[in-house]
Amino acid sequence: RPVPIETIDGQRLQLRSVSAEHDASGLHASGWVRRDPNNYGLVRAHLHAIALDANGQELQTVEIRWQGNLPTGVRSRRPALFRADFDPAVAASTSSVRVSIQDGPLHTTAARG
């Protein structure tokens, strides 16, 4: 079943077609990230997918990178896919998901997704 989702774009990247849903294996958020049309340089960023309860409290944050590279050429604006998998124990209590772009590298070395 679908879960309400909120997205927060970054200064140099945009999120597109983001969705979250419960299925037989748990809670997942997925979508596409692409460069801002006016951004041609190096991008050092990652994503946070946050499971929220009915009161808006954070239940779990999953840090992820998108799959593949975001081309730097003017003619190539191909987006990259991402997917975040949440802990099954968190899934039942999740009312919504927030996905945001964060500047810099991943904060943890044990990021999932």
C-alpha positions as CSV (number, residue, x, y, z in Angstrom):
1,R,0.0,0.0,0.0
2,P,1.3,3.5,-0.8
3,V,2.6,5.7,2.0
4,P,2.4,9.6,1.9
5,I,5.8,11.1,0.9
6,E,7.5,14.5,1.2
7,T,10.5,15.4,-0.9
8,I,13.1,18.2,-0.4
9,D,15.3,19.1,-3.3
10,G,18.9,20.3,-2.9
11,Q,20.6,23.3,-4.4
12,R,22.1,21.3,-7.2
13,L,19.9,18.2,-7.4
14,Q,16.2,17.4,-7.8
15,L,14.1,14.4,-6.8
16,R,11.6,13.0,-9.3
17,S,8.8,10.4,-9.3
18,V,9.5,9.5,-5.6
19,S,7.2,7.0,-3.9
20,A,7.0,4.9,-0.8
21,E,5.0,1.8,-0.2
22,H,4.5,-1.2,2.1
23,D,4.7,-4.6,0.5
24,A,5.3,-8.2,1.6
25,S,9.0,-7.5,2.3
26,G,8.6,-4.2,4.2
27,L,8.7,-0.5,3.6
28,H,10.6,1.0,0.7
29,A,11.1,4.4,-0.9
30,S,12.4,4.9,-4.4
31,G,12.6,7.4,-7.2
32,W,15.0,9.3,-9.4
33,V,17.6,12.0,-8.7
34,R,18.8,14.4,-11.4
35,R,21.0,17.4,-11.7
36,D,19.5,20.8,-11.7
37,P,19.3,22.1,-15.3
38,N,21.9,24.8,-14.5
39,N,24.4,22.6,-12.7
40,Y,27.3,21.1,-14.6
41,G,30.0,20.6,-11.9
42,L,30.9,18.0,-9.4
43,V,28.2,17.0,-7.0
44,R,29.0,15.6,-3.5
45,A,25.7,14.7,-2.0
46,H,23.6,11.8,-0.7
47,L,20.0,11.2,0.2
48,H,18.2,10.8,3.6
49,A,15.0,8.7,3.6
50,I,13.2,9.2,6.9
51,A,10.3,7.1,8.2
52,L,7.9,9.3,10.3
53,D,5.2,8.3,12.7
54,A,1.7,9.9,12.8
55,N,3.1,12.7,15.0
56,G,5.9,13.5,12.6
57,Q,8.6,12.0,14.9
58,E,11.5,10.3,13.1
59,L,11.5,6.5,13.5
60,Q,14.5,5.7,11.2
61,T,16.8,7.6,8.8
62,V,18.4,5.6,6.0
63,E,21.3,7.3,4.2
64,I,21.7,6.2,0.6
65,R,23.4,7.1,-2.7
66,W,21.8,6.8,-6.1
67,Q,22.8,4.0,-8.4
68,G,25.3,5.0,-11.0
69,N,26.6,8.5,-12.0
70,L,24.9,11.7,-12.8
71,P,26.4,12.9,-16.2
72,T,28.1,16.3,-16.2
73,G,27.6,17.1,-19.9
74,V,25.3,19.8,-21.1
75,R,23.4,17.4,-23.4
76,S,23.0,14.6,-20.9
77,R,20.5,15.0,-18.1
78,R,19.9,11.3,-17.4
79,P,18.5,10.8,-13.9
80,A,19.8,8.0,-11.5
81,L,17.6,5.6,-9.6
82,F,17.6,5.3,-5.8
83,R,15.9,2.9,-3.3
84,A,15.8,2.9,0.5
85,D,14.8,-0.1,2.5
86,F,13.5,0.5,6.0
87,D,13.8,-1.9,9.0
88,P,10.8,-4.2,9.1
89,A,10.2,-3.3,12.8
90,V,9.8,0.4,11.8
91,A,7.5,-0.2,8.8
92,A,4.3,-0.9,10.8
93,S,4.6,2.4,12.7
94,T,5.4,4.5,9.7
95,S,2.7,7.0,8.6
96,S,4.8,8.9,6.0
97,V,8.3,9.2,4.5
98,R,10.5,12.2,3.8
99,V,13.3,12.0,1.2
100,S,15.8,14.9,1.1
101,I,19.1,15.7,-0.6
102,Q,22.0,16.3,1.8
103,D,25.2,18.0,0.8
104,G,28.4,16.1,1.3
105,P,29.3,12.4,1.6
106,L,27.4,9.8,3.6
107,H,27.6,10.3,7.4
108,T,27.9,6.7,8.3
109,T,29.9,3.8,6.8
110,A,27.1,1.3,7.4
111,A,24.5,3.1,5.3
112,R,21.7,0.8,4.0
113,G,19.6,1.1,0.9
